[in-house]
Amino acid sequence: MKVIIVRDSEEMSDRAAETVLDALAQKPDLVLGLATGSTPEGLYRRLVKAHKNEGVDFSRVVTFNLDEYVGLAPEHPQSYRYFMNEKLFDHVNVKPENTHVPDGLAEPLLEHCAEYERMIDDAGGIDLQVLGVGGDGHIAFNEPGTSLGSLTHVAALTRETIEDNARFFDSADQVPCFAVTMGIGSILKARKCILLASGSNKAHPVRAAIEGPVTSSITASALQMHPDTVAIVEQDAAAHLERLEFYRWQQQNWHLIADKL
């Protein structure tokens, strides 16, 4: 895993946007895996700006979101479909039929999970997957204990996750207890992953994900097994990394061999 330490969340978002836009320039029909939450919002603002100010074309892009709450309709203000429409889809020229978010109202849910996995495969797989990390080290809604080989499935949310997400609802009692989520195995099939993290509250899960053992107790640690993952970590979130100085040195000196890669 390549680790990039940045000053703040603004630089984190800048670096993430550069990665996405570079990938889009190389492949106009990019299959892009997307995340929700506060962490990627700056990235989405930059993609919207690039479309409006620089004419970046999203018309051939296909997107797949990581997850959705069970029981929330797409028009619910706290659904992830609503979030993506508000933050990105409604502001760029991506075709609505090319945007995919799990359906929290689908029945039967298990069949929907299998179909979502098939849809990703039929699109040729995800080229670039954007990820955040939860306070307990989870990615998507793959809570501690999730199989590292899991595909899209229905997940029960932990009390910690429900409490973390309660800030988006009127109370924790309104947060759904279940979600449809891509599995760890689904995520690891992406050709490239970028893991974004900012804030001191993410310092412990970031260290566990990047430097700890690969374990289902910290599902983000499975990214250590991925052949092309870049972690873009704001300095407060990087505070507990034992090899922090090495990551900084590597980052500062990578240009010395860039022309040989």
ZAMARGU-4260 file (C-alpha; in steps of 0.2 Angstrom, whole numbers, plus 5000, padded with zeros to 4 digits):
<rodrens>
0) 5000/5000/5000 | 5007/5017/4995 | 5004/5030/5009 | 5003/5049/5005 | 5003/5061/5020
5) 4994/5077/5017 | 4992/5093/5027 | 4974/5094/5029 | 4957/5088/5021 | 4958/5101/5007
10) 4974/5093/5001 | 4967/5076/5003 | 4953/5080/4992 | 4964/5088/4979 | 4975/5073/4978
15) 4960/5062/4977 | 4952/5072/4963 | 4969/5072/4954 | 4969/5053/4955 | 4951/5052/4948
20) 4953/5064/4934 | 4969/5056/4929 | 4960/5040/4928 | 4946/5048/4918 | 4958/5056/4906
25) 4966/5039/4902 | 4949/5030/4901 | 4933/5040/4897 | 4922/5026/4900 | 4929/5024/4918
30) 4920/5012/4930 | 4921/5022/4946 | 4917/5015/4964 | 4910/5028/4975 | 4908/5031/4994
35) 4897/5042/5004 | 4899/5052/5020 | 4909/5068/5024 | 4926/5061/5019 | 4923/5061/5000
40) 4913/5077/4999 | 4928/5088/4995 | 4932/5076/4981 | 4915/5077/4974 | 4915/5096/4974
45) 4931/5096/4964 | 4924/5084/4951 | 4909/5095/4949 | 4921/5110/4947 | 4931/5101/4935
50) 4916/5098/4924 | 4909/5115/4925 | 4925/5125/4923 | 4936/5113/4913 | 4923/5104/4903
55) 4928/5087/4910 | 4916/5074/4902 | 4907/5061/4913 | 4895/5055/4899 | 4903/5038/4897
60) 4907/5035/4916 | 4898/5021/4925 | 4897/5022/4944 | 4894/5010/4958 | 4891/5015/4976
65) 4897/5005/4990 | 4881/5004/5000 | 4864/5009/5005 | 4853/5009/5020 | 4839/4995/5021
70) 4822/5003/5022 | 4826/5020/5015 | 4819/5026/4998 | 4830/5034/4985 | 4821/5051/4989
75) 4824/5050/5008 | 4836/5064/5013 | 4847/5052/5022 | 4848/5039/5008 | 4865/5037/5000
80) 4856/5039/4983 | 4850/5056/4988 | 4867/5060/4994 | 4875/5056/4978 | 4863/5065/4968
85) 4865/5081/4979 | 4884/5080/4979 | 4889/5074/4962 | 4877/5066/4950 | 4865/5081/4947
90) 4880/5093/4944 | 4889/5083/4931 | 4884/5075/4914 | 4884/5057/4920 | 4869/5048/4913
95) 4857/5043/4927 | 4856/5025/4920 | 4874/5023/4922 | 4874/5027/4941 | 4871/5013/4952
100) 4867/5013/4971 | 4860/4998/4980 | 4841/4998/4982 | 4837/4999/5001 | 4819/4994/4997
105) 4823/4979/4986 | 4815/4962/4989 | 4821/4949/4991 | 4837/4958/4997 | 4848/4943/4994
110) 4843/4942/4976 | 4846/4961/4974 | 4864/4958/4982 | 4868/4945/4969 | 4861/4955/4955
115) 4872/4971/4961 | 4887/4960/4960 | 4883/4954/4943 | 4880/4971/4937 | 4898/4976/4942
120) 4905/4961/4933 | 4894/4965/4918 | 4901/4983/4918 | 4919/4975/4917 | 4923/4978/4935
125) 4927/4993/4945 | 4943/5003/4938 | 4945/5015/4953 | 4936/5013/4970 | 4935/5027/4982
130) 4935/5022/5001 | 4934/5030/5018 | 4937/5021/5034 | 4925/5020/5049 | 4930/5023/5067
135) 4931/5004/5070 | 4941/5002/5055 | 4927/4996/5043 | 4926/5000/5024 | 4909/5002/5016
140) 4897/4994/5029 | 4909/4979/5032 | 4908/4979/5051 | 4921/4970/5061 | 4920/4951/5059
145) 4915/4952/5041 | 4922/4939/5030 | 4937/4945/5020 | 4930/4936/5005 | 4913/4943/5006
150) 4903/4949/4991 | 4888/4961/4991 | 4878/4957/5006 | 4866/4963/5019 | 4875/4969/5034
155) 4869/4972/5052 | 4877/4989/5058 | 4886/4990/5075 | 4880/5002/5089 | 4896/5012/5086
160) 4892/5014/5067 | 4874/5019/5071 | 4880/5032/5084 | 4893/5039/5072 | 4880/5041/5058
165) 4866/5048/5070 | 4873/5065/5067 | 4865/5064/5050 | 4848/5060/5057 | 4837/5068/5071
170) 4842/5054/5083 | 4851/5037/5084 | 4834/5029/5084 | 4831/5034/5066 | 4847/5027/5059
175) 4843/5010/5050 | 4851/4995/5058 | 4854/4986/5042 | 4862/4990/5025 | 4866/4983/5008
180) 4885/4984/5005 | 4898/4978/4994 | 4909/4965/5002 | 4927/4965/5005 | 4930/4953/4991
185) 4920/4965/4980 | 4931/4979/4984 | 4947/4969/4982 | 4942/4966/4964 | 4943/4984/4959
190) 4959/4988/4949 | 4964/5002/4960 | 4958/5008/4977 | 4961/5025/4985 | 4958/5026/5004
195) 4954/5043/5011 | 4956/5048/5030 | 4956/5064/5039 | 4954/5069/5057 | 4962/5063/5074
200) 4947/5052/5077 | 4953/5041/5062 | 4971/5039/5069 | 4969/5023/5077 | 4959/5014/5063
205) 4971/5021/5050 | 4986/5013/5059 | 4977/4997/5061 | 4972/4997/5043 | 4989/5001/5036
210) 5001/4994/5048 | 4992/4981/5059 | 4989/4963/5054 | 4976/4958/5041 | 4961/4954/5051
215) 4942/4954/5049 | 4942/4964/5065 | 4948/4978/5055 | 4941/4976/5038 | 4950/4990/5030
220) 4966/4980/5034 | 4961/4969/5019 | 4968/4983/5008 | 4985/4977/5012 | 4982/4963/5001
225) 4977/4973/4986 | 4990/4976/4973 | 4986/4994/4969 | 4980/5004/4984 | 4984/5022/4989
230) 4980/5029/5006 | 4979/5048/5006 | 4980/5052/5024 | 4978/5069/5032 | 4992/5072/5045
235) 4981/5071/5061 | 4974/5054/5055 | 4992/5049/5052 | 4998/5053/5069 | 4999/5035/5076
240) 5008/5028/5061 | 5024/5020/5067 | 5032/5022/5050 | 5027/5040/5047 | 5044/5047/5044
245) 5047/5033/5031 | 5031/5037/5022 | 5036/5056/5022 | 5053/5051/5015 | 5046/5040/5002
250) 5034/5054/4996 | 5048/5067/4995 | 5060/5056/4985 | 5048/5046/4974 | 5053/5058/4960
255) 5070/5052/4959 | 5065/5036/4951 | 5048/5042/4943 | 5056/5041/4925 | 5061/5023/4927
260) 5044/5017/4932
</rodrens>
